[in-house]
Structures are given as structure tokens and as C-alpha cells.
Amino acid sequence: MRLLTTLIAVATSALFADSPPAGFTPLFNGKDLAGWYGYNPHSVTKLTGEKKDAMLKKMRDEFTQHWSVKDGDIFNTGTGAYATTDKDYGDFELVLEYNMAPKGDSGVYLRGVPQVQIWDPTDEKAFKHGAQLGSGALWNNSPGKPGKDPLVLADKPAGEWNTMRIRMVGARVSIWLNGKQTVDHATLENYYDRKTAIPAKGPISLQTHGAPIRWRNIAIREIAGDEANRILASHGKTGFNRRRLHPLQDGQGRHALL
């Protein structure tokens, strides 16, 4: 049975590498870093004018010093600005796989906002931050807020491939790690200003934070307004965030609150 499960997993991974799931667009071609650039929002948050422009240029120029493609995977040594998509996204479903070194720390930024946390749950030095609870949660949310800690511990051991699925509609985020749901329709707070709504659109970034990590099978499906409203409605009152309106695609000019 274990051998059969392994063979199925390998076959699924190989199929995905050639063709992403139906409706998904690859964000990585398996050959080079086309569509990605270096960017760390923390480095420019307090900068303006020429200083900001210079830092943005520096991160772009140094991108390939830290990021490369090895054996068909995106590889980072644990240094440099984050790998960031050229394109901005609003509502979407993102799938990817990552393989991180032991005691590593990483994450996925959504619309430029941190983050879906990735770390090693056996790293005792990070227990004070909650690493033992596992990856796949919105760690930068305020303490006690829904989504800050994962619902279950779903990580595979460091050094193995983990599969992550992220769905973002409005400010609401749901996450599945290795097939187990770790966040259920929780609001992503704006880390940079918790009184302000997160951007309606923004890039996706793969964080680097001190340890080697590989990424592969990265693909995205943009979610249109009618589907977004169905997702929100399926969660009842918890599906609505009055910071932003999302138009229904029914031609009648009605709106559902996100």
C-alpha cells in the first residue's frame, strides 16, 4: 500500500509538471525565472523618492544572485529579496510545492502582504513563535485572531516536498497543506497597517528567510466575481467584509459585500 501511494504521488507530480490542473496557469516554466523579480516590501516600507527607487532597482538587479533554477525547481539559498510575480492578482487560487531545509523559515506573501507561514515544526528555537503548531497559517495576524495558527499540524518532514493550496477571495483566505485544511476562510490582516484593508490586488511573493528552499509546480487560477460571491455566500455572515464591494456578474448591477 505504501509503495502504491508513493507511485501515485510521483505520477501526480509528474503530470502536474507537464500540465497544471484544469483552469490553472503556470507561474513557473521549469526553465528560467521569467515572470519573477526580486522584491522585499519590508525594505521599502519607510522609503520614498530616490531612495525607494534605488532600493527597488537594487533588489531587481541582484535577484539572480540569490535565485536560480536547478533541476527544474526554483532554488534559493536563503538570502536576498523575495521572488515576486510581475503580475498583480486579486481573487485567486494558488497551488505550489516546496521543499525546505531543516530548521528553515519561509512563507508566501499574498497581494504583497505577509504571509502564509512555512517553517520546520521540529525547530525548538522557533517554538516560542509557535513553529511546533505547523505551517500553512497566517502567522502575521494579531494574536488570537482566526487563521494565525493552523487548524492541524500537516507538515511533512523538512527535506521532503510539501503541497500547498491557497484560496483568496477579498480579504478571506483558506489554506490546505498536504491535503489538510489549516486555515478556514480567515481574514488576512494588513500587517503594515492593521486599520487599513489589504490591497484589492497585489503580487505573490515566495519568501526567503535564512535557509535553502526549492519551489515547483506553481500555478494560479484567477477567480471571477460570480464565483467569488458564491464562495463568500457559502460562509454566511462570516463571508462578508464591508471594506470592499465585489460586483456580481448577473447584469443587474447588484453587489455582494466582501
Contacts in CASP RR format, 6 or more apart in sequence:
PFRMAT RR
TARGET T0000
AUTHOR 0000-0000-0000
METHOD contacts of the structure
MODEL  1
MRLLTTLIAVATSALFADSPPAGFTPLFNGKDLAGWYGYNPHSVTKLTGE
KKDAMLKKMRDEFTQHWSVKDGDIFNTGTGAYATTDKDYGDFELVLEYNM
APKGDSGVYLRGVPQVQIWDPTDEKAFKHGAQLGSGALWNNSPGKPGKDP
LVLADKPAGEWNTMRIRMVGARVSIWLNGKQTVDHATLENYYDRKTAIPA
KGPISLQTHGAPIRWRNIAIREIAGDEANRILASHGKTGFNRRRLHPLQD
GQGRHALL
13 97 0 8 1.000
13 161 0 8 1.000
13 217 0 8 1.000
16 217 0 8 1.000
16 219 0 8 1.000
17 30 0 8 1.000
17 216 0 8 1.000
17 217 0 8 1.000
20 26 0 8 1.000
20 95 0 8 1.000
20 217 0 8 1.000
20 219 0 8 1.000
21 95 0 8 1.000
21 219 0 8 1.000
21 221 0 8 1.000
23 221 0 8 1.000
24 93 0 8 1.000
24 95 0 8 1.000
24 219 0 8 1.000
24 220 0 8 1.000
24 221 0 8 1.000
25 219 0 8 1.000
25 220 0 8 1.000
25 221 0 8 1.000
26 218 0 8 1.000
26 219 0 8 1.000
27 35 0 8 1.000
27 36 0 8 1.000
27 85 0 8 1.000
27 204 0 8 1.000
27 218 0 8 1.000
27 219 0 8 1.000
27 220 0 8 1.000
28 36 0 8 1.000
28 74 0 8 1.000
28 215 0 8 1.000
28 216 0 8 1.000
28 217 0 8 1.000
28 218 0 8 1.000
30 69 0 8 1.000
30 72 0 8 1.000
30 73 0 8 1.000
30 74 0 8 1.000
30 216 0 8 1.000
31 69 0 8 1.000
31 72 0 8 1.000
32 69 0 8 1.000
33 63 0 8 1.000
33 64 0 8 1.000
33 67 0 8 1.000
33 68 0 8 1.000
33 69 0 8 1.000
33 74 0 8 1.000
33 83 0 8 1.000
35 85 0 8 1.000
35 86 0 8 1.000
35 87 0 8 1.000
36 63 0 8 1.000
36 67 0 8 1.000
36 74 0 8 1.000
36 83 0 8 1.000
36 84 0 8 1.000
36 85 0 8 1.000
36 86 0 8 1.000
37 59 0 8 1.000
37 60 0 8 1.000
37 63 0 8 1.000
37 83 0 8 1.000
37 84 0 8 1.000
37 86 0 8 1.000
38 59 0 8 1.000
38 60 0 8 1.000
38 62 0 8 1.000
38 63 0 8 1.000
38 67 0 8 1.000
38 80 0 8 1.000
38 81 0 8 1.000
38 82 0 8 1.000
38 83 0 8 1.000
38 84 0 8 1.000
39 56 0 8 1.000
39 59 0 8 1.000
39 60 0 8 1.000
39 81 0 8 1.000
39 82 0 8 1.000
39 84 0 8 1.000
39 203 0 8 1.000
39 205 0 8 1.000
40 59 0 8 1.000
40 80 0 8 1.000
40 81 0 8 1.000
40 82 0 8 1.000
41 109 0 8 1.000
41 112 0 8 1.000
41 114 0 8 1.000
41 192 0 8 1.000
41 205 0 8 1.000
43 55 0 8 1.000
43 59 0 8 1.000
43 81 0 8 1.000
44 52 0 8 1.000
44 55 0 8 1.000
44 56 0 8 1.000
45 192 0 8 1.000
47 55 0 8 1.000
59 80 0 8 1.000
59 81 0 8 1.000
62 80 0 8 1.000
62 81 0 8 1.000
63 81 0 8 1.000
63 83 0 8 1.000
65 80 0 8 1.000
66 76 0 8 1.000
66 77 0 8 1.000
66 78 0 8 1.000
66 79 0 8 1.000
66 80 0 8 1.000
66 81 0 8 1.000
66 208 0 8 1.000
67 74 0 8 1.000
67 75 0 8 1.000
67 76 0 8 1.000
67 80 0 8 1.000
67 83 0 8 1.000
67 208 0 8 1.000
68 74 0 8 1.000
68 75 0 8 1.000
68 76 0 8 1.000
69 75 0 8 1.000
70 214 0 8 1.000
72 216 0 8 1.000
73 99 0 8 1.000
73 214 0 8 1.000
73 215 0 8 1.000
73 216 0 8 1.000
74 83 0 8 1.000
74 206 0 8 1.000
74 214 0 8 1.000
74 215 0 8 1.000
74 216 0 8 1.000
74 218 0 8 1.000
75 212 0 8 1.000
75 213 0 8 1.000
75 214 0 8 1.000
75 215 0 8 1.000
76 83 0 8 1.000
76 206 0 8 1.000
76 208 0 8 1.000
76 212 0 8 1.000
76 213 0 8 1.000
76 214 0 8 1.000
77 208 0 8 1.000
77 212 0 8 1.000
78 208 0 8 1.000
78 209 0 8 1.000
78 210 0 8 1.000
78 211 0 8 1.000
78 212 0 8 1.000
78 213 0 8 1.000
79 208 0 8 1.000
79 210 0 8 1.000
80 208 0 8 1.000
81 208 0 8 1.000
82 109 0 8 1.000
82 205 0 8 1.000
82 206 0 8 1.000
82 207 0 8 1.000
82 208 0 8 1.000
83 205 0 8 1.000
83 206 0 8 1.000
83 208 0 8 1.000
83 215 0 8 1.000
84 109 0 8 1.000
84 112 0 8 1.000
84 203 0 8 1.000
84 204 0 8 1.000
84 205 0 8 1.000
84 206 0 8 1.000
85 203 0 8 1.000
85 204 0 8 1.000
85 205 0 8 1.000
86 203 0 8 1.000
87 203 0 8 1.000
88 111 0 8 1.000
88 201 0 8 1.000
88 202 0 8 1.000
88 203 0 8 1.000
89 111 0 8 1.000
89 201 0 8 1.000
89 202 0 8 1.000
89 203 0 8 1.000
89 204 0 8 1.000
89 220 0 8 1.000
89 222 0 8 1.000
90 111 0 8 1.000
90 168 0 8 1.000
90 170 0 8 1.000
90 200 0 8 1.000
90 201 0 8 1.000
90 202 0 8 1.000
90 222 0 8 1.000
91 168 0 8 1.000
91 169 0 8 1.000
91 170 0 8 1.000
91 222 0 8 1.000
91 223 0 8 1.000
91 224 0 8 1.000
91 225 0 8 1.000
91 228 0 8 1.000
91 246 0 8 1.000
92 167 0 8 1.000
92 168 0 8 1.000
92 220 0 8 1.000
92 221 0 8 1.000
92 222 0 8 1.000
92 223 0 8 1.000
93 165 0 8 1.000
93 166 0 8 1.000
93 167 0 8 1.000
93 168 0 8 1.000
93 220 0 8 1.000
93 221 0 8 1.000
93 223 0 8 1.000
94 108 0 8 1.000
94 164 0 8 1.000
94 165 0 8 1.000
94 166 0 8 1.000
94 167 0 8 1.000
94 168 0 8 1.000
94 204 0 8 1.000
94 218 0 8 1.000
94 219 0 8 1.000
94 220 0 8 1.000
94 221 0 8 1.000
95 163 0 8 1.000
95 164 0 8 1.000
95 165 0 8 1.000
95 166 0 8 1.000
95 217 0 8 1.000
95 218 0 8 1.000
95 219 0 8 1.000
95 220 0 8 1.000
96 108 0 8 1.000
96 163 0 8 1.000
96 164 0 8 1.000
96 215 0 8 1.000
96 216 0 8 1.000
96 217 0 8 1.000
96 218 0 8 1.000
96 219 0 8 1.000
97 161 0 8 1.000
97 162 0 8 1.000
97 163 0 8 1.000
97 164 0 8 1.000
97 215 0 8 1.000
97 216 0 8 1.000
97 217 0 8 1.000
97 218 0 8 1.000
98 106 0 8 1.000
98 118 0 8 1.000
98 161 0 8 1.000
98 162 0 8 1.000
98 164 0 8 1.000
98 213 0 8 1.000
98 214 0 8 1.000
98 215 0 8 1.000
98 216 0 8 1.000
99 159 0 8 1.000
99 160 0 8 1.000
99 161 0 8 1.000
99 162 0 8 1.000
99 213 0 8 1.000
99 214 0 8 1.000
99 215 0 8 1.000
100 106 0 8 1.000
100 118 0 8 1.000
100 119 0 8 1.000
100 120 0 8 1.000
100 158 0 8 1.000
100 159 0 8 1.000
100 162 0 8 1.000
100 211 0 8 1.000
100 212 0 8 1.000
100 213 0 8 1.000
100 214 0 8 1.000
101 158 0 8 1.000
101 159 0 8 1.000
101 211 0 8 1.000
101 212 0 8 1.000
101 213 0 8 1.000
102 120 0 8 1.000
102 122 0 8 1.000
102 123 0 8 1.000
102 158 0 8 1.000
102 159 0 8 1.000
102 211 0 8 1.000
103 120 0 8 1.000
103 122 0 8 1.000
103 123 0 8 1.000
103 125 0 8 1.000
103 126 0 8 1.000
103 158 0 8 1.000
103 211 0 8 1.000
104 119 0 8 1.000
104 120 0 8 1.000
104 123 0 8 1.000
104 158 0 8 1.000
104 209 0 8 1.000
104 210 0 8 1.000
104 211 0 8 1.000
104 213 0 8 1.000
105 118 0 8 1.000
105 119 0 8 1.000
105 120 0 8 1.000
105 126 0 8 1.000
105 209 0 8 1.000
105 210 0 8 1.000
105 211 0 8 1.000
106 118 0 8 1.000
106 119 0 8 1.000
106 206 0 8 1.000
106 207 0 8 1.000
106 208 0 8 1.000
106 209 0 8 1.000
106 211 0 8 1.000
106 213 0 8 1.000
107 114 0 8 1.000
107 115 0 8 1.000
107 116 0 8 1.000
107 117 0 8 1.000
107 118 0 8 1.000
107 206 0 8 1.000
107 207 0 8 1.000
107 209 0 8 1.000
108 115 0 8 1.000
108 116 0 8 1.000
108 118 0 8 1.000
108 164 0 8 1.000
108 166 0 8 1.000
108 204 0 8 1.000
108 205 0 8 1.000
108 206 0 8 1.000
108 207 0 8 1.000
109 115 0 8 1.000
109 116 0 8 1.000
109 203 0 8 1.000
109 204 0 8 1.000
109 205 0 8 1.000
109 206 0 8 1.000
109 207 0 8 1.000
110 116 0 8 1.000
110 166 0 8 1.000
110 168 0 8 1.000
110 173 0 8 1.000
110 188 0 8 1.000
110 198 0 8 1.000
110 204 0 8 1.000
111 168 0 8 1.000
111 198 0 8 1.000
111 199 0 8 1.000
111 200 0 8 1.000
111 201 0 8 1.000
111 202 0 8 1.000
111 203 0 8 1.000
111 204 0 8 1.000
112 199 0 8 1.000
112 202 0 8 1.000
112 203 0 8 1.000
112 204 0 8 1.000
112 205 0 8 1.000
113 140 0 8 1.000
113 188 0 8 1.000
113 190 0 8 1.000
113 191 0 8 1.000
113 192 0 8 1.000
113 198 0 8 1.000
113 199 0 8 1.000
114 139 0 8 1.000
114 140 0 8 1.000
114 191 0 8 1.000
114 207 0 8 1.000
115 138 0 8 1.000
115 139 0 8 1.000
115 140 0 8 1.000
115 191 0 8 1.000
115 207 0 8 1.000
116 136 0 8 1.000
116 137 0 8 1.000
116 138 0 8 1.000
116 164 0 8 1.000
116 166 0 8 1.000
116 173 0 8 1.000
116 175 0 8 1.000
117 134 0 8 1.000
117 135 0 8 1.000
117 136 0 8 1.000
117 137 0 8 1.000
117 138 0 8 1.000
117 139 0 8 1.000
117 140 0 8 1.000
118 135 0 8 1.000
118 136 0 8 1.000
118 162 0 8 1.000
118 164 0 8 1.000
118 207 0 8 1.000
118 213 0 8 1.000
119 126 0 8 1.000
119 131 0 8 1.000
119 134 0 8 1.000
119 135 0 8 1.000
120 126 0 8 1.000
120 131 0 8 1.000
120 155 0 8 1.000
120 158 0 8 1.000
121 131 0 8 1.000
121 132 0 8 1.000
121 133 0 8 1.000
121 134 0 8 1.000
121 135 0 8 1.000
121 153 0 8 1.000
121 155 0 8 1.000
122 132 0 8 1.000
122 157 0 8 1.000
122 158 0 8 1.000
123 131 0 8 1.000
129 139 0 8 1.000
130 149 0 8 1.000
132 153 0 8 1.000
133 149 0 8 1.000
133 150 0 8 1.000
133 153 0 8 1.000
134 150 0 8 1.000
134 153 0 8 1.000
134 154 0 8 1.000
134 155 0 8 1.000
134 182 0 8 1.000
135 150 0 8 1.000
135 154 0 8 1.000
135 155 0 8 1.000
135 162 0 8 1.000
135 177 0 8 1.000
135 182 0 8 1.000
136 150 0 8 1.000
136 154 0 8 1.000
136 164 0 8 1.000
136 175 0 8 1.000
136 177 0 8 1.000
136 182 0 8 1.000
136 183 0 8 1.000
137 147 0 8 1.000
137 148 0 8 1.000
137 149 0 8 1.000
137 150 0 8 1.000
137 175 0 8 1.000
137 182 0 8 1.000
137 183 0 8 1.000
138 145 0 8 1.000
138 147 0 8 1.000
138 148 0 8 1.000
138 173 0 8 1.000
138 183 0 8 1.000
138 186 0 8 1.000
138 188 0 8 1.000
138 189 0 8 1.000
139 148 0 8 1.000
140 189 0 8 1.000
140 191 0 8 1.000
141 147 0 8 1.000
141 148 0 8 1.000
141 186 0 8 1.000
141 187 0 8 1.000
141 188 0 8 1.000
141 189 0 8 1.000
142 148 0 8 1.000
142 189 0 8 1.000
142 194 0 8 1.000
145 186 0 8 1.000
145 187 0 8 1.000
145 189 0 8 1.000
146 184 0 8 1.000
146 186 0 8 1.000
146 187 0 8 1.000
147 173 0 8 1.000
147 183 0 8 1.000
147 184 0 8 1.000
147 186 0 8 1.000
150 175 0 8 1.000
150 177 0 8 1.000
150 182 0 8 1.000
150 183 0 8 1.000
151 180 0 8 1.000
151 181 0 8 1.000
151 182 0 8 1.000
151 183 0 8 1.000
151 184 0 8 1.000
152 180 0 8 1.000
152 181 0 8 1.000
152 182 0 8 1.000
154 177 0 8 1.000
154 178 0 8 1.000
154 179 0 8 1.000
154 180 0 8 1.000
154 182 0 8 1.000
155 162 0 8 1.000
155 177 0 8 1.000
155 178 0 8 1.000
156 162 0 8 1.000
156 178 0 8 1.000
161 216 0 8 1.000
162 177 0 8 1.000
162 178 0 8 1.000
163 177 0 8 1.000
163 178 0 8 1.000
163 179 0 8 1.000
164 175 0 8 1.000
164 176 0 8 1.000
164 177 0 8 1.000
165 175 0 8 1.000
165 176 0 8 1.000
165 179 0 8 1.000
166 173 0 8 1.000
166 174 0 8 1.000
166 175 0 8 1.000
167 173 0 8 1.000
167 174 0 8 1.000
167 175 0 8 1.000
167 223 0 8 1.000
167 231 0 8 1.000
168 188 0 8 1.000
169 223 0 8 1.000
169 228 0 8 1.000
169 231 0 8 1.000
169 232 0 8 1.000
169 258 0 8 1.000
170 200 0 8 1.000
170 228 0 8 1.000
170 232 0 8 1.000
170 241 0 8 1.000
170 244 0 8 1.000
170 246 0 8 1.000
170 258 0 8 1.000
171 187 0 8 1.000
171 188 0 8 1.000
171 197 0 8 1.000
171 198 0 8 1.000
171 241 0 8 1.000
171 243 0 8 1.000
171 244 0 8 1.000
171 258 0 8 1.000
172 185 0 8 1.000
172 186 0 8 1.000
172 187 0 8 1.000
172 188 0 8 1.000
172 231 0 8 1.000
172 232 0 8 1.000
172 235 0 8 1.000
172 239 0 8 1.000
172 241 0 8 1.000
172 258 0 8 1.000
173 183 0 8 1.000
173 185 0 8 1.000
173 186 0 8 1.000
173 187 0 8 1.000
173 188 0 8 1.000
174 181 0 8 1.000
174 183 0 8 1.000
174 184 0 8 1.000
174 185 0 8 1.000
174 186 0 8 1.000
175 181 0 8 1.000
175 182 0 8 1.000
175 183 0 8 1.000
176 182 0 8 1.000
185 235 0 8 1.000
185 238 0 8 1.000
185 239 0 8 1.000
187 241 0 8 1.000
188 198 0 8 1.000
189 198 0 8 1.000
190 196 0 8 1.000
190 197 0 8 1.000
190 198 0 8 1.000
197 241 0 8 1.000
197 243 0 8 1.000
197 244 0 8 1.000
200 244 0 8 1.000
204 220 0 8 1.000
206 215 0 8 1.000
223 231 0 8 1.000
224 249 0 8 1.000
225 246 0 8 1.000
225 247 0 8 1.000
225 248 0 8 1.000
225 249 0 8 1.000
226 248 0 8 1.000
226 249 0 8 1.000
226 250 0 8 1.000
228 246 0 8 1.000
228 258 0 8 1.000
229 246 0 8 1.000
229 248 0 8 1.000
229 256 0 8 1.000
232 239 0 8 1.000
232 240 0 8 1.000
232 246 0 8 1.000
232 256 0 8 1.000
232 258 0 8 1.000
233 239 0 8 1.000
233 256 0 8 1.000
239 258 0 8 1.000
240 256 0 8 1.000
240 257 0 8 1.000
240 258 0 8 1.000
241 257 0 8 1.000
241 258 0 8 1.000
242 257 0 8 1.000
243 258 0 8 1.000
244 257 0 8 1.000
244 258 0 8 1.000
245 255 0 8 1.000
245 256 0 8 1.000
245 257 0 8 1.000
245 258 0 8 1.000
246 255 0 8 1.000
246 256 0 8 1.000
246 257 0 8 1.000
246 258 0 8 1.000
247 253 0 8 1.000
247 255 0 8 1.000
248 254 0 8 1.000
248 255 0 8 1.000
248 256 0 8 1.000
END
